[in-house]
Amino acid sequence: MQASTTLHNINSLPRLSRKVISFIIENVDEDINLDQLAIAAGMSKFNFCRKFQSETGLTPVRWLWAFRARLAAEFIGLAPSWNLTDIAFRCGFSSSAHFSRLFKQINGMSPSVYRQHTLESKAHVHSHVLAAYDGNEDLIASVAMQSFGK
């Protein structure tokens, strides 16, 4: 699927796609429909869909769903303690069921499993950092002094 390159390389896309994607980003938590996207592009729905898909490899609605699912994954990664329903609605999903189904389709696992992996990963990194500093008070003091500029 071309979505991963499309989602990460927005600046390399033609002007039409950048314009529409900017509209999506600015309104991500709103109920965005195809009519609104076509208006943002200044085109008929038919021509807009054809052009957007040729530029991105995805239909506008599929691109929107993929973007929202990846945005939700970023939120979960940054703050795994946040309520998944709140994240879903903040990312523009109108139902938890649609969010879960799409999230799994795009990210390869359910939102709750993704959150669990995130928590386990953070705990693993945290334990390695603590183990690296264990018994090395001089290193801890040095890092603390550098961090606080003293």
DRENRO-177986 format. One record per residue (C-alpha): x, y, z. Coordinates in steps of 0.5 Angstrom, whole numbers, plus 500, padded with zeros to 3 digits. Layout:
<sites>
+-----+-----+-----+
:   X :   Y :   Z :
+-----+-----+-----+
:   X :   Y :   Z :
...
+-----+-----+-----+
</sites>
This chain:
<sites>
+-----+-----+-----+
:   X :   Y :   Z :
+-----+-----+-----+
: 500 : 500 : 500 :
: 503 : 507 : 498 :
: 500 : 510 : 504 :
: 506 : 510 : 508 :
: 510 : 514 : 503 :
: 504 : 518 : 502 :
: 503 : 520 : 509 :
: 510 : 521 : 511 :
: 512 : 525 : 505 :
: 507 : 531 : 504 :
: 511 : 536 : 502 :
: 513 : 532 : 496 :
: 506 : 531 : 493 :
: 503 : 536 : 488 :
: 500 : 542 : 490 :
: 493 : 539 : 490 :
: 494 : 534 : 495 :
: 498 : 538 : 499 :
: 492 : 543 : 499 :
: 487 : 538 : 501 :
: 491 : 534 : 506 :
: 493 : 541 : 510 :
: 485 : 542 : 510 :
: 484 : 535 : 513 :
: 490 : 536 : 518 :
: 487 : 543 : 520 :
: 480 : 539 : 521 :
: 482 : 532 : 523 :
: 477 : 532 : 529 :
: 471 : 534 : 525 :
: 466 : 530 : 521 :
: 470 : 531 : 514 :
: 466 : 528 : 508 :
: 468 : 528 : 500 :
: 464 : 534 : 498 :
: 468 : 538 : 503 :
: 475 : 535 : 500 :
: 472 : 537 : 493 :
: 471 : 544 : 495 :
: 477 : 545 : 499 :
: 481 : 542 : 492 :
: 476 : 547 : 488 :
: 474 : 541 : 483 :
: 468 : 537 : 482 :
: 468 : 530 : 486 :
: 469 : 526 : 480 :
: 475 : 530 : 478 :
: 478 : 531 : 485 :
: 477 : 523 : 487 :
: 481 : 521 : 480 :
: 486 : 527 : 481 :
: 488 : 525 : 488 :
: 488 : 518 : 488 :
: 493 : 519 : 482 :
: 497 : 523 : 486 :
: 497 : 519 : 493 :
: 495 : 512 : 491 :
: 489 : 512 : 495 :
: 482 : 515 : 495 :
: 481 : 521 : 499 :
: 477 : 518 : 504 :
: 482 : 512 : 505 :
: 487 : 517 : 506 :
: 483 : 520 : 511 :
: 482 : 514 : 515 :
: 489 : 512 : 514 :
: 492 : 519 : 517 :
: 487 : 518 : 523 :
: 489 : 511 : 524 :
: 496 : 513 : 524 :
: 495 : 520 : 528 :
: 491 : 515 : 533 :
: 497 : 511 : 534 :
: 502 : 517 : 535 :
: 497 : 519 : 541 :
: 497 : 512 : 544 :
: 505 : 512 : 543 :
: 506 : 519 : 547 :
: 500 : 518 : 552 :
: 498 : 511 : 553 :
: 494 : 512 : 559 :
: 489 : 516 : 555 :
: 483 : 513 : 554 :
: 482 : 510 : 547 :
: 475 : 513 : 546 :
: 478 : 520 : 547 :
: 483 : 519 : 542 :
: 479 : 516 : 537 :
: 474 : 522 : 537 :
: 480 : 527 : 538 :
: 482 : 524 : 531 :
: 476 : 524 : 528 :
: 473 : 517 : 528 :
: 465 : 518 : 530 :
: 465 : 511 : 533 :
: 469 : 506 : 537 :
: 468 : 500 : 533 :
: 470 : 504 : 526 :
: 476 : 506 : 530 :
: 478 : 499 : 532 :
: 477 : 496 : 526 :
: 480 : 501 : 522 :
: 486 : 502 : 527 :
: 487 : 494 : 526 :
: 487 : 494 : 519 :
: 492 : 500 : 518 :
: 497 : 499 : 524 :
: 496 : 491 : 524 :
: 493 : 490 : 531 :
: 488 : 493 : 535 :
: 488 : 500 : 539 :
: 489 : 496 : 546 :
: 494 : 491 : 544 :
: 498 : 497 : 541 :
: 497 : 501 : 547 :
: 500 : 495 : 551 :
: 506 : 494 : 546 :
: 507 : 501 : 548 :
: 507 : 500 : 555 :
: 511 : 494 : 555 :
: 516 : 498 : 550 :
: 517 : 504 : 555 :
: 518 : 499 : 561 :
: 523 : 495 : 557 :
: 527 : 502 : 556 :
: 526 : 505 : 563 :
: 529 : 498 : 566 :
: 535 : 498 : 561 :
: 536 : 506 : 563 :
: 536 : 504 : 570 :
: 540 : 498 : 570 :
: 545 : 502 : 566 :
: 546 : 507 : 571 :
: 545 : 502 : 577 :
: 551 : 503 : 582 :
: 554 : 509 : 578 :
: 553 : 515 : 582 :
: 558 : 519 : 579 :
: 555 : 518 : 572 :
: 548 : 520 : 575 :
: 551 : 526 : 578 :
: 554 : 528 : 571 :
: 548 : 527 : 567 :
: 544 : 531 : 572 :
: 549 : 537 : 572 :
: 549 : 537 : 564 :
: 541 : 536 : 564 :
: 540 : 542 : 569 :
: 546 : 546 : 566 :
: 550 : 546 : 573 :
+-----+-----+-----+
</sites>
